[in-house]
Amino acid sequence: MKKTLDDIQTQESRFVLNTYRRQPVAFVRGEGPRLYDVDGREYLDFVSGIGVASLGHAHPGLAAAVADQAKTLLHTSNLYYHPFQAEAAGRLSALSGLARTFFCNSGTEANEACLKFARRYWHTQGAKGRTGFVAVQHAFAGRTMGALSVTYDEHYRTPFEPLLGPVTFVDPNAPESLAAAVTDRTAAIIAEPIRGEGGVRPLPKAFSDAIADVCRRTGTLLIADEVQSGLGRTGYPFHSQALGWQPDLISVGKALGSGVPVGAALVSERVANAISPGDHGSTYGGNLLATRAAAFFLEQLMDGGLLEHVKTVGAHFERQLRALALKHPVIAEVRGAGLMRGVDLRIDATPVIDQARQNGLLVNRTSETVVRMLPPLTIDALTIDRGVEILDTVLATVGAEVHA
Ligand SMILES: *Cc1c(COP(=O)(O)O)cnc(C)c1O
């Protein structure tokens, strides 16, 4: 018998650890930018599993590659050589200009690896006091102890202290404070080119220039956390390229496997030279399934015209959202780049998220007032228009309630 939403909710509430506040819907099937729930209702997916389903749902080419790999060989561990790791790593090198890749299983793990590699680098240089990190206010890097230490939100951090230290958070609106925060005890600066979970907040140009400048002057390593902003999401291979950064380390995840869990830390030659066997590792990291999916995604991105597509539809998306902002005074600001967009409201975004879903559009709330949108990179202009129309309808109702 087919499970109803009620069955699923009842079972989950008994057995699944209560770490998530879920919306009352369960999806069982997808196709391109569309999802279908247990009752067969269709939704436009402008969340794509938080920027993960980069090729949309049930992509035939990816499905064929994953099925073929499942029938052939899924996993052997890192005790042995792999047919697809270097294929995916070579493509990541070509996209980033960084020499080498370490594969892991999530964005958090990628950041964790970057933090370790940064400390390992200075340890090898004999600068054993360079262990600290400088991070940015409103940053999100993940929930494990290291990644959590460079995540800004007090709610995430406080119950789990003491965390890794020393970490200094700088205010991106005060670029002059960066030079003071970076000392001869700083291993690396870690920063998202556009803060995603923190509300789709681009870095002010003066601050992103200050990061590039202080790294150039002091040799401090730069870790670009591109887990959300990287791999085509903003219309660039990596958004740090748009900012003129030359990071030593880049973390990626989310889009890389298009739904198959995989993350990676990309590492410059000078940092790579400091790493030796045994310094880091992962049982699953870069297994055959994960790297086959990653190689497939990267091929679509680089040779399949996906990057150019994001530039075009991303510009279209921005025009539509700006037009929406002119119509609805409840919108305070439209932010982001490419297909990474945030609509910051003058009210809590929850009713907009809920009503959009009831009207068949999935969008996501972040930083309380922000409606975040990360549609599949394959989305077309007509589907964007349809989604923006639904938002238009919802904002008309919610906006009217605000003024009533
Ligand atoms: C999502 C995200 C992470 C964490 O990735 P997980 O795959 O959830 O571990 C880290 N950094 C940024 C910028 C993210 O958006």
Ligand as a Chemical Component Dictionary entry (heavy atoms), coordinates in Angstrom:
data_LIG
# 
_chem_comp.id                   LIG 
_chem_comp.type                 NON-POLYMER 
_chem_comp.pdbx_formal_charge   0 
_chem_comp.three_letter_code    LIG 
# 
loop_
_chem_comp_atom.comp_id 
_chem_comp_atom.atom_id 
_chem_comp_atom.alt_atom_id 
_chem_comp_atom.type_symbol 
_chem_comp_atom.charge 
_chem_comp_atom.model_Cartn_x 
_chem_comp_atom.model_Cartn_y 
_chem_comp_atom.model_Cartn_z 
_chem_comp_atom.pdbx_ordinal 
LIG C1 C1 C 0 25.721 24.038 2.461 1  
LIG C2 C2 C 0 26.990 24.705 2.783 2  
LIG C3 C3 C 0 27.972 24.056 3.538 3  
LIG C4 C4 C 0 27.750 22.700 4.166 4  
LIG O1 O1 O 0 27.585 21.707 3.201 5  
LIG P1 P1 P 0 26.963 20.279 3.629 6  
LIG O2 O2 O 0 26.953 19.507 2.343 7  
LIG O3 O3 O 0 25.629 20.547 4.208 8  
LIG O4 O4 O 0 27.871 19.665 4.598 9  
LIG C5 C5 C 0 29.170 24.716 3.733 10 
LIG N1 N1 N 0 29.388 25.936 3.227 11 
LIG C6 C6 C 0 28.463 26.589 2.495 12 
LIG C7 C7 C 0 28.774 27.929 1.928 13 
LIG C8 C8 C 0 27.220 25.994 2.271 14 
LIG O5 O5 O 0 26.300 26.651 1.569 15 
# 
loop_
_chem_comp_bond.comp_id 
_chem_comp_bond.atom_id_1 
_chem_comp_bond.atom_id_2 
_chem_comp_bond.value_order 
_chem_comp_bond.pdbx_ordinal 
LIG C1 C2 SING 1  
LIG C2 C3 SING 2  
LIG C2 C8 DOUB 3  
LIG C3 C4 SING 4  
LIG C3 C5 DOUB 5  
LIG C4 O1 SING 6  
LIG O1 P1 SING 7  
LIG P1 O2 DOUB 8  
LIG P1 O3 SING 9  
LIG P1 O4 SING 10 
LIG C5 N1 SING 11 
LIG N1 C6 DOUB 12 
LIG C6 C7 SING 13 
LIG C6 C8 SING 14 
LIG C8 O5 SING 15 
# 
